[in-house]
């Protein structure tokens, strides 16, 4: 199966980390107008890469070290072009390079390729599950996480990192997972320093100044924190509108699954059930969702209306929590009525359908925190339905 992810609002490190967690075997293609790069994954780890002409440079290096004639070099070039994936086996067989030397070269090539991919401006990323037609001699050793960390930390230019942050007036904020992630992702001193200054209030400019780090080091550290899920980026005025809207879109999709199931079983009587559930909401939840309509209303118009209403509400420490809580209350009330009126089996099947939707959505989004939060709630609802 092939999945296309257009534009690097989806951070490439985030995509690779998701594939690492799912232990995928297949090919990730990263493409812009200038070049096409491919990373080969086995069991979630990057094992090989193609798309940069590093092998030709290796031939020239070997020729210089071994004193090869021009004729010998040309023969090697023909062999490389005819079967590039067997080229390492040929070089080792001719004792022109050791197996350890070839693997070291493969690692250098993968790092260079990964660095080039990270510098691309909004590339198209395609993920395809498949068995790998690559000889094991071409595989590098190690895990994706240290490979990503080391590659990013060695990159000297930070212009491509700064593009991600929408300018110095954007506001970084720690995620819910920031503390627990430290057990799995070893941060260096500069990354720890930057993270300690991030509070969801100070701008990137203020954070960099307060941390007293050189801008290239600070932006590189911030990029690591963003890529590995330690922080998220808010706008100058607070949380980005599109991020709020993404959460609203997601919950509307879940609510529509519930509404479809209800209508299949009881037709127009669902409107009465839905109205009663909304009437049980209180506080900010009631203010946000009191006039929500799931009867064929324009989806984007609904998102826009809730977004505007949400922007006018009193601001809390974690703005997303208000959205999460409001929609979760409504979902839970609907599921309780579904269990009571249509039976436990129908409620369980509906929750399972919502969970399947989340799994599909997760393939195309980097907002893993929201996906995980919603999934955990659905799993909890499923347990309650069966009790």
Buried (B, 14 or more C-beta within 10 A) or exposed (E): EEBEBEEBEBBBBBBBBBBBEBEBBBBBBBBBEEBEBBBBBBEBBBBBBBBBEBBEEBBEEBBEEEEBEEEBBEEBBEBBEEEEEBBBBBBBEEEBBEEEBBBEBBBEBBBBBBBBBBBBEEBBBBBBBEEBEBEEBBBBEEEBBEBBBEBBBEBEEBEBBBEBBBEBEBBBBBBBBBEEBEEEBEBEEBBBBBBEBBEBEBBBEBBBBBBEBEEBBBBBBBBBBBBBBBBBBBBEEBBBBEBBBBBBBBBBBBBBBBBBBBBEBBEEEBBEBBEEBBEEBEEBBBBBBEEBEBEEEEBEEBBBBBBEBBBEBEEEEEBBEBBBBBBBBBBBBBBBBBBEBBEEEBBBBBBEBBBEBBEEBBEEBBBBBBBBBBBEBBEEBBEBBEE
